[in-house]
Each structure stands twice: as structure tokens, then as C-alpha cells.
Amino acid sequence: MTAGQPLLGTDSGPELIRSLGLSGRLATLGWRVSDLGDLDFPSPGPHDPQLLPGDGNAKNSTAVGQGNQILAEAVQEAVSQGRFPLVVGGDPRIAFGSLAGILRNNPDTAVIWVDAHADINTPLTSPSGNMHGMPLGYFLGLPGFETGKVPGLEWMADVPRLAPEKLVYIGLRDVDSGEVEALRNLNCTCYSMSHVDRYGIGTLMDMALEKLGDTSPIHMSFDIDSCDPVEAPSTGTTVRGGLSYREHITSVKR
């Protein structure tokens, strides 16, 4: 799906990753893999925020919402069957669906967000209107996502919200001014790249897990732009000074 941001190509990412041997790599870790293939998402039409005057902006909200509803149902079904859902996408806005599916099964879910960006904007604060920067703004209950204001997200009205103390960021280094204010008000745990440099990624991941405790399941969002552009130059939102390849591997293994 490409609706959450303006660049082409993100919709071909999952198929390409699978073609390069994802299932086989997972099998070497002792996992039995059931590849469900690509979900059939609707394609966005022309720019269609369809918001009421004064409600801000959320580009392609209808297509983003419909696609994430399909994803949420798939994740919820997998979890209800005792399976571990690994969702591969090209755009962080898929967290609307993946996290919604997890929270419906367990409202006490905690989140580790490995990303250069906070993704906590809303239609009222986003400089671009791209919904790939808004998933956590919704789940943390920030103004701008009230029921009926954003077409396409009506199905999320019954999805549990995320408590700020259940969220830990890793690798932040490019955060919008409105997001900075929101993070301070919510008192979220934020580990920037400066923290990675100071403590090392291994210690930092241990700190994150200790912060979240061992009683909640964890949803981990891993955005490739958390990686330094030297390692991953093809992401559409490159920011210098990110995680190295080894730091990426360590963060996931923890």
C-alpha cells in the first residue's frame, strides 16, 4: 500500500522481501512459517482527506483506514489462533491495523517503537498530512481523531487506546515541534540516538524492557528509517545519524 505517504514503491516492498528468502531465514530460527501473502488493499483515489473544515488534514484517510481494517482483522485472527503475526509493509501507517488487531486481543499490550520519527502527529498538527506520521497520535488519544472526524477510521472506535507508560521509543532523531510538545505532556519514555551513543543499544533495549515490565505482550514497530541512510538509503524519509546494521540486529534480538 502507498496511501500513507507520497512516494511510489512501498506497496512492492513485502513481495520483494519475501522473494529474497524471508521465510527461509525465519525457518533457520526454528519458526514454522505460514506466509499469508499480500493482503488485498484498496487503492487510493485522488487526494481524499474528506475532512470537515477546521479538522486539519489526513491525506488518503479513506484508503488508509479501509486497508488497515483488513490488516487489523488478519492480525486479530492470527493472535486468536495462538500465532505470532509478523507484518511486513513499506509504510509505518500499517501500525493503525497491526496495533489495533493486537490491542483488541490484549488491551494491556506494550509498544517498542524503533524509529527516527515519533509518528505521534494528528490531522491538527501534521505539517504534511501524511498518515504514516500519525498512528501513535491516534492510539494515545490525541485531539484530531475524534469519532467521525477522519473518514476511514470509523471502525477503530472500539479499539482500546494505548497508555503512555506502555510506550518506549528507540532511536528518535527527527521529531516535529508539535510532537515534542505532545511527548512532553504525555511523559513518554523516549530514547534518542544520543541515548544509544551514551548507553549502547544492548543496554538501552534492556532498559526499555525493564521499563515495560514482563507482564504485557509487546508490539514492536521497526521502521527502516531508524537505520542510518548509509545502511538503508532507499527509505523515503532518510535522516543522518541513525542505527548501524549491528545496532539494528541487537535491538531485534533483545
Summary of the structure (lengths in Angstrom):
residues: 254
radius of gyration: 17.3
end to end distance: 29.4
largest distance: 53.0
contacts: 789
relative contact order: 0.14
helix: 42%
strand: 9%
